Amino acid sequence: MRATTAATPSALDPGLVLRATTARDRDLLLEVYASTREDELALVGWSPAQKRAFVEAQFAAQDSYYREYYPGASFDLVLVAGRPAGRLYVDRWAEEIRIVDVALLPEHRERGIGSRLLASLMEEGAACGKGLTIHVETFSRARSLYERLGFVPVEDRGIYVLMKWEPGETPERGDMTPPAQVE
């Protein structure tokens, strides 16, 4: 998953690349986060300014939490054909690979990008004999993707379910070309 050159874009492979986030990416990362909260915020009667303030506060809290509790994690921006598509945060522990967060902008969802990101991590896990884990919101639409790829629930944590994939599980096949990594 950590190649040093970008993938060549084509009609079948739009050039999936990971790049380490920087402070300059804050607004984009906030946009990605905000897109994950749109459905639930549509249900509240807040003004756009109130919703924006809430999202900014929640993003800052989440970002601070991730960086404090996952100090060794890779915090990557997902690029498709050179354009921002989402984020992938992964912490590689001695006993497992923890997917801290994966989120795509709405226009990049349901296009196989998430499957390719996960399949690449699964290949990494299989190569080093480690399982993958992720906390998934119980109502998340992405949960069915994890289940199709062989993740199983291992612990109910209220609004989150801890899901795990073990090497040897067979993922749904498709375009599993791993993303490239750029410096």
Legacy VTK file of the C-alpha trace (Angstrom):
# vtk DataFile Version 3.0
C-alpha trace
ASCII
DATASET POLYDATA
POINTS 183 float
0.000 0.000 0.000
2.947 2.310 0.450
4.265 2.588 -3.098
6.395 5.605 -3.892
4.891 6.495 -7.241
1.398 7.430 -8.232
-0.783 4.988 -10.132
-1.341 5.717 -13.809
-4.867 7.030 -14.400
-7.037 5.218 -16.951
-10.714 4.670 -17.600
-10.696 1.603 -15.308
-8.221 2.909 -12.737
-8.798 6.557 -11.928
-5.413 6.858 -10.199
-6.054 6.084 -6.556
-3.292 7.665 -4.482
-2.680 8.251 -0.774
-0.827 11.341 0.451
0.019 12.231 4.037
-2.180 15.045 5.286
-0.683 18.397 6.188
-1.971 21.437 8.057
-2.919 22.912 4.656
-5.512 20.118 4.267
-7.585 21.177 7.294
-10.443 22.758 5.311
-10.654 19.781 2.989
-10.641 17.335 5.901
-13.383 19.414 7.537
-15.391 19.150 4.302
-14.956 15.354 4.281
-16.046 15.146 7.908
-19.027 17.460 7.328
-20.183 15.255 4.452
-20.390 12.295 6.852
-22.766 14.228 9.124
-25.150 15.612 6.475
-27.882 12.987 6.860
-28.217 13.353 10.623
-27.987 17.155 10.523
-30.812 17.256 7.972
-33.077 16.049 10.795
-32.430 18.970 13.156
-33.987 22.404 12.923
-30.754 24.331 13.229
-29.708 27.225 11.041
-26.861 26.685 8.562
-24.594 28.699 10.881
-25.488 26.485 13.855
-24.871 23.346 11.827
-21.517 24.686 10.629
-20.447 25.594 14.183
-21.444 22.125 15.402
-19.561 20.376 12.595
-16.446 22.480 13.149
-16.458 21.746 16.882
-17.027 18.020 16.336
-14.320 17.855 13.674
-11.816 19.609 15.950
-12.657 17.233 18.813
-12.392 14.149 16.597
-9.130 15.288 15.022
-7.631 16.039 18.430
-8.760 12.652 19.770
-7.355 10.723 16.807
-3.997 12.455 16.990
-3.725 11.972 20.762
-4.849 8.333 20.937
-3.350 7.152 17.635
-0.002 8.989 17.594
1.629 6.391 15.322
-1.156 6.382 12.754
-0.849 7.360 9.115
-3.256 10.207 8.361
-3.679 10.120 4.586
-5.672 12.069 2.064
-7.252 9.895 -0.637
-6.778 11.296 -4.129
-8.530 10.069 -7.261
-7.012 11.252 -10.535
-5.178 13.914 -8.549
-8.324 15.290 -6.896
-9.242 14.969 -3.212
-11.728 12.173 -2.600
-11.536 11.467 1.136
-9.374 10.404 4.030
-7.882 7.180 5.361
-6.407 7.003 8.863
-4.673 3.740 9.828
-2.660 2.700 12.888
-0.427 -0.336 12.504
-0.147 -2.000 15.901
1.987 -5.001 16.803
-1.035 -7.335 16.903
-3.415 -5.773 14.372
-4.015 -3.040 11.830
-6.580 -0.576 13.142
-8.559 1.364 10.573
-9.084 4.525 12.587
-11.240 6.249 9.986
-12.124 6.039 6.328
-14.442 8.581 4.735
-15.107 9.604 1.163
-16.779 12.688 -0.251
-20.300 11.908 -1.528
-19.357 12.014 -5.216
-16.726 9.306 -4.617
-18.907 6.895 -2.647
-20.259 3.644 -4.125
-17.637 3.647 -6.885
-15.360 0.906 -5.546
-12.829 3.268 -3.969
-13.575 2.183 -0.407
-13.383 -1.473 -1.457
-9.971 -0.895 -3.027
-8.671 0.901 0.058
-9.879 -1.897 2.323
-8.643 -4.659 0.013
-5.200 -3.095 0.012
-5.174 -3.053 3.815
-6.377 -6.659 3.824
-3.496 -7.633 1.533
-1.114 -5.835 3.888
-2.633 -7.644 6.864
-2.404 -11.014 5.131
1.234 -10.375 4.223
2.174 -9.676 7.842
-0.294 -12.066 9.516
-2.405 -9.352 11.152
-6.144 -8.860 11.281
-7.861 -5.567 10.604
-10.266 -3.870 12.999
-12.563 -0.876 12.693
-15.307 0.726 14.749
-18.424 1.168 12.609
-21.540 3.090 13.586
-24.377 0.596 13.927
-26.520 2.512 11.409
-23.710 3.170 8.901
-24.402 2.239 5.286
-20.740 1.224 5.025
-21.308 -1.665 7.423
-22.635 -3.842 4.595
-19.394 -3.234 2.664
-17.328 -4.443 5.614
-19.542 -7.513 5.944
-19.191 -8.314 2.206
-15.423 -8.112 2.605
-15.456 -10.613 5.472
-15.427 -8.335 8.528
-17.478 -9.693 11.421
-18.813 -7.930 14.509
-16.792 -8.839 17.585
-17.992 -6.315 20.157
-21.030 -4.056 20.546
-20.023 -0.678 21.946
-23.357 1.136 21.905
-23.560 3.258 18.786
-20.419 1.546 17.459
-19.670 -2.045 16.604
-16.077 -3.255 16.582
-15.625 -5.315 13.420
-12.689 -7.541 12.584
-11.261 -9.226 9.520
-8.729 -12.036 9.834
-6.186 -13.127 7.212
-7.504 -16.053 5.223
-10.921 -14.465 4.714
-11.692 -14.006 1.023
-12.734 -10.478 0.060
-15.251 -9.733 -2.653
-13.191 -9.524 -5.833
-13.224 -6.614 -8.194
-10.658 -3.957 -8.967
-8.290 -4.499 -6.066
-5.436 -2.412 -7.452
-3.811 -0.892 -4.373
-3.551 2.852 -4.076
-0.164 4.434 -4.556
1.507 6.482 -1.838
3.117 9.810 -2.606
5.357 11.855 -0.375
LINES 1 184
183 0 1 2 3 4 5 6 7 8 9 10 11 12 13 14 15 16 17 18 19 20 21 22 23 24 25 26 27 28 29 30 31 32 33 34 35 36 37 38 39 40 41 42 43 44 45 46 47 48 49 50 51 52 53 54 55 56 57 58 59 60 61 62 63 64 65 66 67 68 69 70 71 72 73 74 75 76 77 78 79 80 81 82 83 84 85 86 87 88 89 90 91 92 93 94 95 96 97 98 99 100 101 102 103 104 105 106 107 108 109 110 111 112 113 114 115 116 117 118 119 120 121 122 123 124 125 126 127 128 129 130 131 132 133 134 135 136 137 138 139 140 141 142 143 144 145 146 147 148 149 150 151 152 153 154 155 156 157 158 159 160 161 162 163 164 165 166 167 168 169 170 171 172 173 174 175 176 177 178 179 180 181 182
